[in-house]
């Protein structure tokens, strides 16, 4: 059907996300899907039972816009326990419909035309569209290869009087890199005496390995007071399809965020919020998450020993980057498609996370899978 009107896209460079593309390709071909970041195992049955209980008890209408009080209290208690930071559950904690909404709300509530927002690439694919929809200008700074550490000289050089926000992601998707205590100190020095705000994507905060401590912005007073910190229950409790996230931020920042949130989703699934609040009463599951996924990382790396893929360091998240330069000179996108078609394993190229840098020959594999899934995938990858 032809149209008689002119349409200008607000996001002219954006198409279907690579996650949708690769997951569909995997499904169409019957390939093992190590592309999109979701577990192929079930969540705790007690969580499902809790949701059903709250549904049966009639908690099926709109939740408060800022989130169910019990869940906001549980989130605030978690930050006291894990990061020694006090947030007011009424004024400083907002429940959102997933981490992506949280990031969108945080960026758009403080950035606008004339502002610059710094992102570190490779960066999760929702950051730049949120910046562009706000009318601000994204400023891209590349992480340093091969370990994807922050290039502080480049980041400092990118700051101008127009810089309004710096977007941080730790543990990092897609690379598995994590910020260190030294990184936190460098960030403090960079923003000290400025009006720069921080949007810190920490959705993998409990998935951190090898005895490291998660460097949440909440752990540092100078950073906490200017940060929107984003979390995700989907990553923590293996329920990505429920799309429940949150933001903790000082009350002045939270007030601005809620102005956007109330007109994006208004509120989030009510019985699920009540069930998550119950689960959070016992922090043992949160403490167990890092060792649980470290065992899966280590298994996947062990299964891939002797392959032509070379693993890059993974210090957090549930993603493992693999260098394939010993296999082919193909672009990462082309090789990811061929790997799915010819060997039956779907992965994610890093090029969709890049805006200015050339894509290295690496692919991202999700190891949030059952042991049998990882074994089957590694068996196929060993034949490449």
DRENPA-220732 format. One line per field, with one value per residue (C-alpha): residue number from 1; residue in three letters; x, y, z. Coordinates in steps of 0.2 Angstrom, whole numbers, plus 2048, in hexadecimal, padded with zeros to 3 digits. Layout:
# residues N
resi <- (NUM ...)
resn <- (ALA ...)
px <- (X ...)
py <- (Y ...)
pz <- (Z ...)
//
This chain:
# residues 384
resi <- (1 2 3 4 5 6 7 8 9 10 11 12 13 14 15 16 17 18 19 20 21 22 23 24 25 26 27 28 29 30 31 32 33 34 35 36 37 38 39 40 41 42 43 44 45 46 47 48 49 50 51 52 53 54 55 56 57 58 59 60 61 62 63 64 65 66 67 68 69 70 71 72 73 74 75 76 77 78 79 80 81 82 83 84 85 86 87 88 89 90 91 92 93 94 95 96 97 98 99 100 101 102 103 104 105 106 107 108 109 110 111 112 113 114 115 116 117 118 119 120 121 122 123 124 125 126 127 128 129 130 131 132 133 134 135 136 137 138 139 140 141 142 143 144 145 146 147 148 149 150 151 152 153 154 155 156 157 158 159 160 161 162 163 164 165 166 167 168 169 170 171 172 173 174 175 176 177 178 179 180 181 182 183 184 185 186 187 188 189 190 191 192 193 194 195 196 197 198 199 200 201 202 203 204 205 206 207 208 209 210 211 212 213 214 215 216 217 218 219 220 221 222 223 224 225 226 227 228 229 230 231 232 233 234 235 236 237 238 239 240 241 242 243 244 245 246 247 248 249 250 251 252 253 254 255 256 257 258 259 260 261 262 263 264 265 266 267 268 269 270 271 272 273 274 275 276 277 278 279 280 281 282 283 284 285 286 287 288 289 290 291 292 293 294 295 296 297 298 299 300 301 302 303 304 305 306 307 308 309 310 311 312 313 314 315 316 317 318 319 320 321 322 323 324 325 326 327 328 329 330 331 332 333 334 335 336 337 338 339 340 341 342 343 344 345 346 347 348 349 350 351 352 353 354 355 356 357 358 359 360 361 362 363 364 365 366 367 368 369 370 371 372 373 374 375 376 377 378 379 380 381 382 383 384)
resn <- (UNK UNK UNK UNK UNK UNK UNK UNK UNK UNK UNK UNK UNK UNK UNK UNK UNK UNK UNK UNK UNK UNK UNK UNK UNK UNK UNK UNK UNK UNK UNK UNK UNK UNK UNK UNK UNK UNK UNK UNK UNK UNK UNK UNK UNK UNK UNK UNK UNK UNK UNK UNK UNK UNK UNK UNK UNK UNK UNK UNK UNK UNK UNK UNK UNK UNK UNK UNK UNK UNK UNK UNK UNK UNK UNK UNK UNK UNK UNK UNK UNK UNK UNK UNK UNK UNK UNK UNK UNK UNK UNK UNK UNK UNK UNK UNK UNK UNK UNK UNK UNK UNK UNK UNK UNK UNK UNK UNK UNK UNK UNK UNK UNK UNK UNK UNK UNK UNK UNK UNK UNK UNK UNK UNK UNK UNK UNK UNK UNK UNK UNK UNK UNK UNK UNK UNK UNK UNK UNK UNK UNK UNK UNK UNK UNK UNK UNK UNK UNK UNK UNK UNK UNK UNK UNK UNK UNK UNK UNK UNK UNK UNK UNK UNK UNK UNK UNK UNK UNK UNK UNK UNK UNK UNK UNK UNK UNK UNK UNK UNK UNK UNK UNK UNK UNK UNK UNK UNK UNK UNK UNK UNK UNK UNK UNK UNK UNK UNK UNK UNK UNK UNK UNK UNK UNK UNK UNK UNK UNK UNK UNK UNK UNK UNK UNK UNK UNK UNK UNK UNK UNK UNK UNK UNK UNK UNK UNK UNK UNK UNK UNK UNK UNK UNK UNK UNK UNK UNK UNK UNK UNK UNK UNK UNK UNK UNK UNK UNK UNK UNK UNK UNK UNK UNK UNK UNK UNK UNK UNK UNK UNK UNK UNK UNK UNK UNK UNK UNK UNK UNK UNK UNK UNK UNK UNK UNK UNK UNK UNK UNK UNK UNK UNK UNK UNK UNK UNK UNK UNK UNK UNK UNK UNK UNK UNK UNK UNK UNK UNK UNK UNK UNK UNK UNK UNK UNK UNK UNK UNK UNK UNK UNK UNK UNK UNK UNK UNK UNK UNK UNK UNK UNK UNK UNK UNK UNK UNK UNK UNK UNK UNK UNK UNK UNK UNK UNK UNK UNK UNK UNK UNK UNK UNK UNK UNK UNK UNK UNK UNK UNK UNK UNK UNK UNK UNK UNK UNK UNK UNK UNK UNK UNK UNK UNK UNK UNK UNK UNK UNK UNK UNK UNK UNK UNK UNK UNK UNK UNK UNK UNK UNK UNK UNK UNK)
px <- (800 807 807 803 80C 81E 825 836 83C 842 84E 854 863 859 852 84D 859 867 85F 84F 858 863 856 84A 858 85C 84A 847 857 855 866 86B 868 877 873 865 869 85C 85D 856 852 844 843 841 82F 82C 82C 81F 815 816 810 801 7FD 7FD 7F2 7E6 7E6 7E0 7EF 7EB 7E8 7F4 803 808 811 822 820 818 81E 824 830 837 83B 843 84E 853 857 862 86C 86F 875 880 886 884 879 869 85B 84A 83E 830 83B 84A 844 839 834 833 82E 83F 851 84E 840 84A 859 84D 845 855 85D 84E 849 85A 861 85A 85E 870 875 882 882 891 890 89E 89E 89A 88B 87A 86F 861 86D 86F 85D 858 864 85E 84C 850 857 868 878 881 894 89C 8AC 8B4 8B9 8CB 8CF 8D2 8CB 8BD 8C3 8BF 8CA 8CB 8D5 8C8 8BA 8C1 8C4 8B2 8AB 8A6 89B 88C 88F 87F 880 88D 885 88F 88C 893 894 894 889 890 8A2 8A1 8AD 8AB 8B0 8BD 8BF 8CC 8BF 8B3 8C0 8C4 8B1 8B0 8BE 8B7 8A5 8AB 8A6 89B 888 88B 87F 881 876 87D 877 87A 86D 87B 881 87F 888 89A 8A8 8B9 8B6 8B4 8A9 89C 8A0 88F 88D 884 894 89B 892 899 892 882 87C 87C 878 868 86C 863 85F 856 84C 84C 85F 85F 851 851 841 846 834 82C 835 837 845 848 852 859 85E 85E 84D 84F 855 847 83A 83F 840 82F 828 82D 82A 817 815 81F 817 80F 811 818 810 808 808 81A 820 819 820 832 830 82E 83D 848 845 853 863 86B 865 86D 87E 87D 87A 88D 893 885 889 89C 89A 891 89E 8AC 8A3 8A1 8B3 8B8 8AD 8B5 8C7 8D0 8C4 8C9 8C0 8CA 8C0 8C2 8C1 8B0 8AF 89C 88B 886 88F 89F 8A8 8B2 8BF 8BD 8CB 8D4 8C5 8C0 8C2 8AF 8A6 89E 88D 890 899 88B 87F 889 88D 87A 876 885 889 878 87E 877 882 882 88F 895 893 881 888 895 892 8A4 8B0 8B3 8AD 8BA 8B9 8AF 89E 894 88D 881 885 875 870 86D 87D 876 873 885 88C 882 887 89A 89A 894 8A0 8AF 8AC 8AE)
py <- (800 811 820 832 839 83C 832 836 829 82F 820 81F 814 807 7F7 7E7 7E3 7D6 7CC 7CA 7C6 7B9 7B0 7AF 7A8 79B 796 795 78A 780 786 787 799 7A0 7B1 7BA 7BC 7B1 7A1 791 78A 78E 79B 795 78D 796 7A6 7A0 79A 7AB 7B4 7A8 7AB 7BE 7BC 7B1 7BD 7CB 7D5 7D8 7EA 7F9 7F9 80A 814 813 801 7F6 7FC 7EB 7E9 7FA 7F7 7E6 7EF 7FD 7EF 7E6 7F6 7F8 7E6 7E4 7F6 7FF 80C 812 817 81C 80F 81D 82A 822 811 80F 7FE 7FE 7F2 7EC 7F3 7FA 805 80A 810 819 822 827 82E 837 83F 849 84A 855 85F 867 85A 84C 83B 830 81E 811 805 7F7 7FC 7F4 7F9 803 810 81B 81A 820 82F 833 833 83F 84B 84A 845 835 836 825 820 80F 803 7FC 7EC 7DE 7DF 7EC 7F7 809 815 823 82E 82D 82F 83E 846 843 84D 85F 86C 864 853 84F 83C 82E 81D 80F 7FC 7F0 7E1 7E5 7DF 7D9 7D7 7D0 7DD 7E5 7F6 7F6 800 80B 80E 814 820 826 829 833 83E 841 847 850 862 85F 85D 84D 83F 82C 81F 80F 7FF 7F2 7E4 7D7 7DD 7CC 7C3 7C7 7BA 7B5 7BD 7CF 7DC 7E4 7F7 7FE 811 80E 80A 81B 82B 836 82B 826 838 83A 829 820 80E 801 7EF 7E1 7D2 7C9 7C6 7C3 7B6 7AE 7B7 7C2 7C0 7C9 7D9 7E1 7ED 7FB 80B 812 824 833 83A 849 83E 831 83E 843 831 82D 83B 831 820 824 828 819 80B 813 803 7F1 7E0 7E0 7CE 7CC 7DA 7D3 7C2 7CA 7D3 7C2 7BA 7C9 7C5 7B8 7BF 7AE 7AC 7BC 7B7 7A6 7AE 7B2 7A1 799 7A2 7A1 78E 78F 79B 78F 780 789 78E 77C 775 781 77D 777 780 78D 79B 7A5 7AB 7BC 7C0 7BF 7C7 7C9 7C7 7B7 7BB 7B4 7BC 7B1 7B7 7AD 7B6 7A5 79E 7AB 7BD 7BF 7CD 7C9 7CA 7BF 7B2 7B2 7AE 7A1 799 798 791 785 77F 782 78E 7A0 7AE 7C1 7CC 7DB 7E7 7EC 7F2 7FD 80F 815 807 7F8 7E8 7DC 7C9 7C4 7BD 7BD 7AC 7AC 79E 7A0 78F 77D 773 768 777 77D 76C 76A 77B 779 768 771 780 774 76F 780)
pz <- (800 7FB 807 803 812 816 825 82D 839 84A 849 837 83B 845 83F 847 856 853 861 858 848 84F 85A 84B 840 84E 84F 83D 83B 84B 851 863 868 872 86B 874 887 88F 899 892 8A4 8AF 8BD 8CF 8D0 8E0 8D6 8CA 8D9 8E1 8D2 8D0 8E3 8E1 8D2 8DB 8EA 8DE 8DB 8C9 8C7 8C4 8CF 8D6 8C8 8D1 8D6 8E3 8F4 8FA 8EA 8EC 8FE 8F9 8EC 8F9 905 8F8 8F5 908 909 8F9 8F7 907 8FF 906 8FA 8FF 8F8 8F6 8EE 8E7 8DF 8D0 8C8 8B5 8A7 8A4 8A4 892 898 8A7 89C 891 89F 8A7 897 891 8A1 8A2 890 883 873 875 882 87E 886 886 883 883 874 871 87A 87D 86E 877 87E 86E 868 879 878 866 86B 879 86C 874 86A 86E 870 86D 876 872 87F 87E 876 87A 88B 888 896 898 88E 89B 890 882 88E 896 885 880 88E 889 891 888 890 89A 89D 89D 89A 8A4 8A2 8AF 8AE 89B 88D 881 887 899 89F 8B0 8B7 8C5 8D5 8CB 8BD 8CB 8D1 8C0 8BD 8CD 8C8 8B6 8BC 8CC 8CB 8BC 8B9 8B0 8B5 8B3 8AC 8B3 8AB 8B8 8B3 8B5 8C6 8CF 8C1 8C4 8C5 8CD 8DD 8D6 8DE 8D4 8D2 8D4 8D3 8E3 8EC 8EA 8F1 8E4 8D6 8DE 8E1 8CE 8C7 8C1 8C5 8BA 8BF 8B8 8C1 8B0 8B1 8C4 8C5 8B3 8AE 89F 898 8A7 8A3 8B4 8B8 8C3 8C6 8D6 8D6 8E2 8E5 8D9 8CB 8CF 8CE 8BC 8B7 8BD 8B3 8A3 8AA 8AE 89C 895 89E 8AD 8B8 8B7 8B9 8CB 8D0 8C9 8D4 8E4 8E0 8DD 8ED 8F6 8ED 8F2 904 903 8FC 8FB 8E9 8E4 8EC 8E3 8D1 8CE 8D2 8C9 8B9 8BB 8BB 8AA 8A3 8A9 8A1 891 890 895 887 87A 87F 86F 863 857 861 86D 87D 883 896 89D 8AE 8B0 8A7 89E 88E 887 879 86D 861 850 847 845 83C 82F 829 827 830 840 83A 82B 835 842 835 82D 83E 841 82F 82E 83F 848 856 857 85E 85E 854 85D 84E 853 863 85A 852 84E 851 845 84B 850 84C 85B 85F 86F 876 884 891 89B 895 89C 89C 88E 883 886 883 873 86D 871 868 858 85A 85C 84A 843)
//
